[in-house]
Structure formats: structure tokens, C-alpha cells
Amino acid sequence: AFAGASLAMKRTRASANASTSATHAVSHVELAAMVHNYLAEHGFARALREFQIEATSLLRTFPRGVPPRGTKDLRAVLSEYVVMKEREAARGRAGGVVKRMLAVIDDALPRLEDDENNGGAG
């Protein structure tokens, strides 16, 4: 879900206390980092101050309570999501051989990811 995520986000994910229900889910800490940086980068100073107060428990996982600038951009994540949903809708309209091919690919992908996560064994 986060192809190309920065090293900073990977460190955040590894150190985050907040658990997520799915392997590729966004943690509360990651989301707080993205919102914080979005507000800061787009000049929402008052909203940022309020967010820093409200999200103190999440932001304190970062040095000085400030997420790294290398955190994946919230707008980029939402754009990727929109593209993914558009592709998913297009796949749903596929028929015949294409539909069967997509089903085979969808079935194989989790196994490939498991193999990669286990060092290529499997």
C-alpha cells in the first residue's frame, strides 16, 4: 500500500506503538505524521497548533514531537488511493479470459509477498 515509502516512515512503522489490524495498514502515528506535515507545509498554522495539542500522544514518538519531512505526503497517499480504486473499478468490469487472469494474479500476489517477507523462502 505504501510503495516507495521513505526510510523515515519505515522507522516510524517499526517504532510505532499503535498496532494496526492489517499488514499494510497505516498506523495512527503514521497518519498523525502525514496530517502534521500537510498542515505545516500548507500554512495551516492555527490548525497545526491545535492538532499538535490533540495528537500529543502520537507525535511524541518523534524527536521534539515533529515528524520528519521525509514522511510520505498525505496528498500523494490519497492520490494513490484514488488511482487504486479507479483501477479496481475497471477490473470489476473485466470479463472472460481477462477476469480469470486477474483472479489468478490476485490469488498469487499474497504468496509472492509472503515469500519476499520471509527472505525469498517458499
Secondary structure as UniProt FT lines:
FT   TURN            3..4
FT   HELIX           7..15
FT   TURN            23..24
FT   HELIX           28..41
FT   TURN            42..43
FT   HELIX           45..54
FT   HELIX           56..59
FT   TURN            60..61
FT   HELIX           63..65
FT   TURN            69..70
FT   HELIX           74..92
FT   HELIX           96..117
FT   TURN            118..120
//
